[in-house]
Amino acid sequence: MTITLLAVSKTRPVSDVVKAILAGQHDFGENYAQEGVDKILALRALAQQGMLPESALLVWHFVGPLQGNKTRLVAEHFDWAHSIERLKIAERLSAQRPARLLPLQVCVQVNVSGEASKSGCAPEEALDLCQAVAALPRLNLRGLMCVPAPARDFAAQCRPLLHLRQLFMEIKARCPTLDTLSMGMSGDLEAAVQSGSTLVRIGSAIFGQRTNNKK
Ligand SMILES: *Cc1c(COP(=O)(O)O)cnc(C)c1O
């Protein structure tokens, strides 16, 4: 089984992304739509100038909170969006996805930490949301994603991750296109791999601590 490594390059300069590309990295994650689009365009320009290896086929993942006024940037420039938590946002992304591009690959974000985390739909709502998203013409439903609340130890880290994995198996029985379990960050990477992650989103463990605490 393979696990995709997503390098989360939020707040990092284009030069850091270039270094990662030269080291063989293809998949990049961004949290802020405009910052992500600026990097996507800068890297495309570098590629057109022959400054990147020809084999560098980049895949851009939007992983941050998705507000209605940011959906167009994501729909027009990214390959994936991991943070779908409401149908309204999914409908906007589908309507705004340009016809010349492949459908946007999406994950539904689930709040598996209860009160401790605000982002994501409730676990009880996930199946309905997945089925509604799967029916949208310009989106491909690929999986589930979570950002659990920080936990003290390994066992406590695994609990919400195993919950998401269980939900993934249940929903996959009804939505067979599901193949992606997007979980695991620098702090809970090992717990996520042990809990069945297929895609880990790693920022600081690749690029170093973020100094610029941009909101
Ligand atoms: C910042 C971020 C990451 C990466 O976090 P690190 O702890 O730096 O590895 C992963 N996923 C999301 C949604 C993020 O916002």
The ligand as a MOL file (V3000), in Angstrom:
LIG
                    3D

  0  0  0     0  0            999 V3000
M  V30 BEGIN CTAB
M  V30 COUNTS 15 15 0 0 0
M  V30 BEGIN ATOM
M  V30 1 C -0.7510 23.3940 8.4050 0
M  V30 2 C -1.5390 22.1980 8.0660 0
M  V30 3 C -0.9300 20.9540 7.9120 0
M  V30 4 C 0.5510 20.7260 8.1810 0
M  V30 5 O 0.8010 20.9250 9.5360 0
M  V30 6 P 2.2240 20.5890 10.2120 0
M  V30 7 O 1.8730 20.4160 11.6460 0
M  V30 8 O 3.0930 21.7650 9.9500 0
M  V30 9 O 2.7260 19.3350 9.5840 0
M  V30 10 C -1.7230 19.8850 7.5240 0
M  V30 11 N -3.0370 20.0230 7.3130 0
M  V30 12 C -3.6720 21.1960 7.4590 0
M  V30 13 C -5.1360 21.2830 7.2030 0
M  V30 14 C -2.9420 22.3060 7.8580 0
M  V30 15 O -3.5800 23.4760 8.0410 0
M  V30 END ATOM
M  V30 BEGIN BOND
M  V30 1 1 1 2
M  V30 2 1 2 3
M  V30 3 2 2 14
M  V30 4 1 3 4
M  V30 5 2 3 10
M  V30 6 1 4 5
M  V30 7 1 5 6
M  V30 8 2 6 7
M  V30 9 1 6 8
M  V30 10 1 6 9
M  V30 11 1 10 11
M  V30 12 2 11 12
M  V30 13 1 12 13
M  V30 14 1 12 14
M  V30 15 1 14 15
M  V30 END BOND
M  V30 END CTAB
M  END
